[in-house]
Amino acid sequence: MKLFERGEETLAEDGKIGVAMLSFAHVHARDYASQIESNPHLKLVAVWDEDPARGRMEAERRGVPFYAELDQVLNLAEVEAVVVNAPTFMHRDILVAAAQAKKHIFTEKALTITVQEATEVMRAVEDAGIRFMISLPSRTRPEILFAKKLIDENYLGDITLMRARVAHMAALDRWFSGGSAWFGEESKAGGGAFFDLGCHRVDIMRWFLGEPASVVAQMTNFSGAYEVDDNMVATVTFRSGAIGILDVSWVHRYGPNPLEIYGTQGYLGIDQGPAGPRIQLISQRVTSGEIQGCVTPSPSSLPKALPSPMEQWVNAIREGTTPTINIYDAWALTQMLENCYKAAREHREVVF
């Protein structure tokens, strides 16, 4: 494939960015492959997988070559970017190798299992000067952007407490088996419900409340379906003085997944309904017409959604734009996860 230079980027002659899928282990991997195939600026050119049988099947399905060795893919000139969906315990080695090969990186969360590994990845990404993105789509959602605006512009006053739940029935219905069985293995996944599903609320809480100070936590394996936590709560004290309660479960059959934020001048509650997010806002600072959507906020009055993490990543590669999610956010998520689990496993308060 003939290549040409565009600024600092090397693109194929058709202007498309050559992408390699690195593993289909994650349950979202096929969706990312579809996003690549449907994006006019991307071209899927190769597949690598730690499971050769799965990798060959997925490569054949998409009409691209399969490579049994990671180095083979990372040495291909036509591979300019990679999408990483390997089990989390493999992330450090894959991400560092991709960065050192100067490949732009899109990765599933969490970044790594430990902070030490996350630090090594962050340094490799920064040293390589590549475009990086981690999949944290909650940050692009209108209701989350609305909440961040209210916090940043002090409509709720000083935040005193945030409570966030995210839960589904993965353990009750034994969602993970075969190629996805690693989600239930602590050594490969890092943890269970809180580590996988909890990433979304953990990241949002830190984004909203700032630097954490300490954490206590409780976790259980209620169902016995897997060897990891399927029901866990962490209480984080932030340097601002705010308290955050994170509530994550794989044994949730019915009920809401609310996000509640309490401040000295107001309250914001968000829950998902069939017609979109249901929002309740009470604020001493809001008067009629002061801020669009604040008095009786509805889905139609919320901020517009931001481009998806993958779209932001592509734009950063092509146009040099700055994504709203960065490598430090990915590192900070791992730090939160590691310390929440340490607190639960060691039955003590952990200081950040």
LUMLUMDO-483323 format. One line per 10 residues: number of its first residue (from 1); for each residue x, y, z of C-alpha. Coordinates in Angstrom, 2 decimals, always signed. Layout:
% LUMLUMDO-483323
NUM) X:Y:Z ~ ...;
END
This chain:
% LUMLUMDO-483323
1) +0.00:+0.00:+0.00 ~ +1.45:+3.32:-1.03 ~ +1.74:+5.85:+1.76 ~ +2.13:+9.61:+1.80 ~ +2.83:+12.25:+4.42 ~ +0.25:+14.67:+5.81 ~ +1.83:+16.84:+8.47 ~ +3.18:+14.48:+11.09 ~ +0.84:+11.66:+10.10 ~ +1.42:+8.90:+7.58;
11) -1.79:+8.01:+5.80 ~ -2.68:+5.63:+3.01 ~ -3.09:+7.15:-0.44 ~ -6.87:+6.96:-0.05 ~ -6.58:+9.18:+3.03 ~ -7.81:+6.46:+5.36 ~ -6.12:+5.48:+8.61 ~ -5.08:+1.84:+8.64 ~ -6.30:+0.16:+11.84 ~ -5.48:-3.21:+13.40;
21) -7.83:-4.90:+15.82 ~ -5.76:-6.25:+18.70 ~ -7.93:-9.03:+20.16 ~ -11.64:-9.72:+20.19 ~ -11.67:-10.81:+23.84 ~ -13.81:-7.92:+25.08 ~ -17.57:-8.10:+24.65 ~ -17.52:-4.72:+22.84 ~ -14.82:-5.69:+20.34 ~ -17.17:-6.52:+17.47;
31) -18.92:-3.20:+17.92 ~ -15.58:-1.38:+17.60 ~ -14.77:-3.37:+14.48 ~ -18.10:-2.28:+13.03 ~ -17.34:+1.34:+13.93 ~ -14.03:+1.08:+12.10 ~ -15.66:-0.44:+9.03 ~ -18.38:+2.22:+8.91 ~ -16.09:+5.20:+9.51 ~ -15.12:+6.90:+6.21;
41) -11.69:+7.83:+7.61 ~ -10.71:+4.37:+8.89 ~ -9.78:+1.12:+7.20 ~ -9.46:-2.22:+8.99 ~ -6.26:-3.79:+7.67 ~ -5.24:-6.52:+10.14 ~ -6.25:-8.62:+13.14 ~ -4.18:-10.05:+15.97 ~ -5.65:-12.09:+18.79 ~ -4.17:-13.98:+21.73;
51) -6.71:-16.68:+20.79 ~ -5.63:-17.65:+17.24 ~ -8.85:-19.52:+16.43 ~ -11.00:-16.54:+17.36 ~ -8.67:-14.12:+15.61 ~ -8.66:-16.09:+12.35 ~ -12.45:-16.32:+12.42 ~ -12.87:-12.58:+12.94 ~ -10.25:-11.73:+10.31 ~ -11.89:-14.01:+7.77;
61) -15.29:-12.50:+8.51 ~ -13.90:-9.05:+7.71 ~ -11.68:-10.00:+4.80 ~ -8.37:-8.95:+6.34 ~ -5.25:-10.94:+7.23 ~ -4.71:-12.49:+10.65 ~ -1.33:-12.34:+12.34 ~ -0.37:-14.77:+15.08 ~ +2.40:-12.56:+16.49 ~ +1.79:-9.09:+17.88;
71) +5.14:-7.82:+16.60 ~ +4.15:-8.77:+13.07 ~ +1.15:-6.42:+13.19 ~ +3.00:-3.59:+14.91 ~ +5.73:-3.73:+12.26 ~ +3.28:-3.28:+9.37 ~ +3.60:+0.14:+7.72 ~ -0.07:+0.13:+6.78 ~ -1.07:-0.19:+10.44 ~ -1.11:+3.36:+11.77;
81) -3.48:+2.80:+14.68 ~ -4.71:-0.02:+16.90 ~ -7.89:-0.81:+18.80 ~ -7.12:-2.89:+21.91 ~ -9.71:-5.30:+23.32 ~ -7.51:-7.88:+25.02 ~ -8.11:-9.08:+28.60 ~ -7.07:-6.32:+30.98 ~ -4.07:-8.18:+32.41 ~ -2.48:-8.04:+28.94;
91) -3.03:-4.31:+28.45 ~ +0.29:-3.09:+29.82 ~ +2.43:-5.13:+27.45 ~ +0.23:-4.51:+24.39 ~ -0.20:-0.79:+24.97 ~ +3.48:-0.14:+25.66 ~ +4.49:-2.14:+22.56 ~ +1.96:-0.25:+20.41 ~ +3.15:+3.12:+21.72 ~ +6.79:+2.24:+21.14;
101) +5.86:+1.26:+17.58 ~ +4.31:+4.76:+17.16 ~ +0.79:+3.43:+16.64 ~ -2.16:+5.57:+17.73 ~ -4.12:+3.76:+20.45 ~ -7.81:+3.28:+21.20 ~ -8.36:+0.95:+24.14 ~ -11.17:-0.52:+26.16 ~ -11.24:+0.32:+29.85 ~ -9.74:-0.15:+32.32;
111) -6.32:+1.01:+31.16 ~ -4.47:-1.55:+33.31 ~ -4.98:-3.49:+36.53 ~ -2.35:-1.64:+38.61 ~ -1.18:+1.95:+38.92 ~ +2.40:+0.88:+38.27 ~ +1.35:-0.57:+34.91 ~ -0.78:+2.49:+34.15 ~ +2.19:+4.76:+34.83 ~ +4.34:+2.76:+32.43;
121) +1.66:+3.02:+29.73 ~ +1.21:+6.75:+30.32 ~ +4.93:+7.39:+29.98 ~ +5.13:+5.29:+26.81 ~ +2.20:+7.17:+25.24 ~ +3.64:+10.57:+26.18 ~ +7.13:+9.66:+24.96 ~ +5.76:+8.41:+21.62 ~ +3.62:+11.50:+21.01 ~ +0.78:+9.36:+19.63;
131) -2.96:+10.02:+19.79 ~ -4.56:+8.06:+22.64 ~ -8.16:+7.37:+23.60 ~ -9.81:+5.16:+26.23 ~ -13.46:+4.20:+25.86 ~ -15.32:+6.19:+28.51 ~ -18.47:+7.16:+26.61 ~ -20.36:+8.44:+29.67 ~ -18.33:+11.65:+29.37 ~ -19.97:+12.41:+26.04;
141) -23.60:+12.00:+27.18 ~ -25.86:+15.08:+27.35 ~ -27.06:+14.50:+30.92 ~ -23.51:+14.03:+32.19 ~ -22.35:+17.18:+30.39 ~ -25.29:+19.00:+31.97 ~ -24.26:+17.84:+35.44 ~ -20.65:+18.90:+34.85 ~ -21.82:+22.34:+33.73 ~ -23.90:+22.80:+36.87;
151) -20.97:+21.78:+39.08 ~ -18.40:+23.91:+37.26 ~ -20.65:+26.99:+37.22 ~ -21.54:+26.56:+40.91 ~ -25.28:+26.11:+40.42 ~ -25.26:+23.45:+43.14 ~ -22.88:+25.31:+45.43 ~ -20.11:+23.33:+47.09 ~ -20.66:+19.62:+46.48 ~ -21.13:+17.70:+49.71;
161) -22.10:+14.25:+48.45 ~ -22.45:+12.29:+45.21 ~ -24.11:+8.89:+45.02 ~ -23.77:+6.84:+41.83 ~ -25.10:+3.37:+41.05 ~ -24.54:+1.26:+37.95 ~ -25.75:-2.32:+37.85 ~ -27.11:-5.13:+35.71 ~ -27.74:-8.88:+35.87 ~ -24.47:-10.30:+34.47;
171) -23.87:-12.66:+37.39 ~ -27.51:-13.66:+37.83 ~ -27.74:-14.70:+34.18 ~ -24.10:-15.82:+33.79 ~ -23.31:-13.59:+30.85 ~ -19.63:-14.49:+30.65 ~ -18.47:-17.83:+29.25 ~ -16.20:-19.19:+26.56 ~ -14.15:-16.34:+25.11 ~ -15.55:-13.87:+27.64;
181) -15.02:-16.12:+30.71 ~ -11.97:-14.04:+31.66 ~ -14.33:-11.30:+32.96 ~ -14.96:-13.58:+35.94 ~ -11.29:-14.33:+36.64 ~ -9.65:-11.85:+39.00 ~ -6.11:-12.44:+37.73 ~ -7.15:-11.57:+34.17 ~ -9.82:-8.92:+34.72 ~ -8.47:-7.22:+37.84;
191) -11.83:-7.54:+39.57 ~ -15.47:-8.12:+38.81 ~ -18.51:-5.85:+38.69 ~ -16.77:-2.84:+40.20 ~ -13.70:-3.13:+37.97 ~ -15.57:-3.65:+34.71 ~ -18.97:-2.01:+34.94 ~ -18.01:+0.39:+37.71 ~ -15.44:+2.12:+35.51 ~ -18.11:+4.39:+34.07;
201) -19.31:+5.79:+37.41 ~ -15.85:+5.77:+39.00 ~ -14.48:+7.91:+36.17 ~ -17.44:+10.33:+36.25 ~ -17.21:+10.74:+40.01 ~ -13.54:+11.67:+39.88 ~ -14.20:+14.00:+36.93 ~ -16.90:+15.77:+38.95 ~ -15.32:+15.81:+42.42 ~ -11.60:+16.11:+41.74;
211) -8.71:+14.46:+43.56 ~ -9.59:+11.68:+46.02 ~ -8.18:+11.60:+49.54 ~ -9.18:+8.22:+50.99 ~ -11.57:+5.29:+50.53 ~ -13.27:+2.49:+52.43 ~ -15.14:-0.31:+50.67 ~ -17.09:-3.55:+51.02 ~ -17.43:-6.26:+48.36 ~ -19.11:-9.64:+48.17;
221) -19.52:-12.51:+45.77 ~ -23.26:-12.91:+46.25 ~ -24.11:-15.21:+43.35 ~ -21.07:-17.46:+43.25 ~ -21.30:-17.36:+39.46 ~ -17.68:-16.20:+39.10 ~ -14.65:-15.87:+41.34 ~ -14.86:-12.06:+41.50 ~ -17.00:-9.45:+43.24 ~ -20.53:-9.12:+41.93;
231) -21.76:-6.61:+44.53 ~ -19.56:-3.78:+45.87 ~ -19.82:-0.37:+47.48 ~ -16.99:+2.14:+47.97 ~ -17.12:+5.39:+49.91 ~ -14.54:+7.91:+48.78 ~ -13.63:+11.12:+50.58 ~ -12.31:+13.79:+48.22 ~ -9.82:+16.54:+48.97 ~ -12.64:+19.07:+48.57;
241) -14.41:+17.47:+51.52 ~ -17.11:+15.90:+49.35 ~ -18.05:+12.27:+49.92 ~ -18.73:+9.92:+47.02 ~ -20.69:+6.67:+47.27 ~ -20.09:+4.20:+44.42 ~ -22.55:+1.31:+44.21 ~ -21.93:-1.38:+41.55 ~ -23.59:-4.75:+41.02 ~ -23.92:-7.69:+38.66;
251) -26.84:-9.07:+40.74 ~ -29.34:-6.34:+39.85 ~ -32.55:-7.72:+38.33 ~ -34.74:-4.63:+38.45 ~ -34.59:-1.05:+39.59 ~ -32.96:+2.28:+38.73 ~ -29.33:+3.25:+38.24 ~ -29.44:+6.76:+39.69 ~ -26.84:+9.47:+39.90 ~ -27.43:+12.00:+42.69;
261) -25.41:+15.12:+43.47 ~ -26.01:+17.20:+46.61 ~ -24.54:+20.65:+47.17 ~ -24.85:+23.57:+49.57 ~ -27.15:+25.36:+47.12 ~ -28.87:+22.61:+45.21 ~ -29.54:+19.03:+44.18 ~ -29.36:+17.19:+40.85 ~ -30.79:+13.73:+40.27 ~ -30.43:+11.77:+37.03;
271) -31.90:+8.42:+36.09 ~ -32.49:+6.72:+32.76 ~ -36.06:+6.37:+31.56 ~ -37.54:+4.80:+28.40 ~ -37.75:+8.24:+26.74 ~ -34.30:+9.36:+27.85 ~ -32.78:+10.66:+31.07 ~ -35.12:+11.79:+33.83 ~ -33.69:+14.83:+35.58 ~ -34.62:+16.65:+38.77;
281) -32.91:+19.92:+39.58 ~ -33.43:+22.10:+42.64 ~ -31.16:+25.12:+43.02 ~ -31.23:+28.38:+44.96 ~ -29.27:+29.94:+42.11 ~ -31.72:+29.17:+39.32 ~ -34.45:+31.58:+38.33 ~ -36.75:+31.29:+35.34 ~ -34.79:+31.69:+32.11 ~ -31.43:+32.02:+33.85;
291) -29.95:+28.93:+32.21 ~ -31.66:+27.00:+29.48 ~ -33.10:+23.73:+30.69 ~ -32.35:+24.29:+34.36 ~ -35.82:+24.99:+35.71 ~ -37.55:+22.06:+34.04 ~ -34.67:+20.19:+32.38 ~ -35.66:+17.64:+29.75 ~ -33.76:+15.58:+27.17 ~ -34.51:+18.18:+24.51;
301) -33.00:+21.02:+26.54 ~ -29.74:+19.28:+27.49 ~ -26.37:+20.02:+25.87 ~ -25.65:+18.20:+22.64 ~ -23.77:+14.95:+22.96 ~ -20.08:+15.15:+22.21 ~ -18.57:+13.00:+19.47 ~ -18.03:+9.41:+20.61 ~ -14.62:+8.46:+22.00 ~ -13.71:+6.79:+18.70;
311) -14.80:+9.83:+16.68 ~ -12.72:+12.09:+18.93 ~ -9.75:+9.77:+18.48 ~ -10.06:+9.82:+14.70 ~ -10.35:+13.61:+14.68 ~ -7.24:+13.88:+16.84 ~ -5.27:+11.72:+14.39 ~ -6.53:+13.48:+11.27 ~ -6.81:+17.09:+12.42 ~ -4.73:+17.38:+15.56;
321) -7.73:+18.23:+17.75 ~ -7.57:+17.66:+21.51 ~ -9.90:+14.92:+22.80 ~ -11.96:+15.54:+25.93 ~ -10.59:+12.30:+27.44 ~ -6.85:+11.85:+27.85 ~ -4.18:+9.48:+29.12 ~ -4.21:+11.03:+32.61 ~ -7.94:+10.32:+32.88 ~ -7.17:+6.68:+32.05;
331) -4.38:+6.60:+34.67 ~ -6.62:+8.23:+37.28 ~ -9.33:+5.63:+36.71 ~ -6.89:+2.81:+37.42 ~ -5.70:+4.61:+40.56 ~ -9.28:+4.86:+41.84 ~ -10.01:+1.21:+41.03 ~ -6.83:-0.11:+42.61 ~ -7.37:+1.76:+45.88 ~ -11.07:+0.89:+46.10;
341) -10.20:-2.80:+45.77 ~ -7.32:-2.50:+48.20 ~ -9.69:-1.01:+50.77 ~ -12.22:-3.81:+50.24 ~ -9.68:-6.65:+50.25 ~ -7.72:-5.37:+53.25 ~ -10.77:-4.15:+55.22 ~ -9.24:-0.76:+55.95 ~ -9.22:+2.85:+54.89 ~ -6.77:+3.47:+52.06;
351) -5.21:+6.90:+51.62 ~ -4.46:+8.10:+48.08;
END
